[in-house]
């Protein structure tokens, strides 16, 4: 009894032409998908940064009220050492300081503004910024909340993507309430 070496059509594999067509289709789909994914990740980084800053402001407001003292935000790019012995985060900081390296939330218990000479300041939390996102505060006075929970300084954070396509503006109004708006002009314009 001899077995036949013939195959049914359903048992055969794919032809080289069919395989080439599938590879070409995959190449076309992936060339469209990769840029879409990079834009997705860029939008996600902006969204994460906006949410982190918003949460920081809400935490600052609640801590100011809870601790019955002024709570301030300071960009960590202004070299604050961890024991607060030499905070370079003056109440009046340079306009458009880059916050892209992160920021520090601290309680100014002696209301000294920036220098802790008597040990009455406390770092509440240190925040890291998202990679590839530019963050700028547009006012020359740092964001802060007074002991009654109200904001002491209005201004805006500009949160900008590397491509400039997904820029947001987080506005802090005069009573300290933050809200987010699209900002198509980027971080270079107010």
Order of alpha helices (4+ residues) and beta strands (2+ residues): alpha-beta-beta-beta-beta-beta-beta-beta-beta-beta
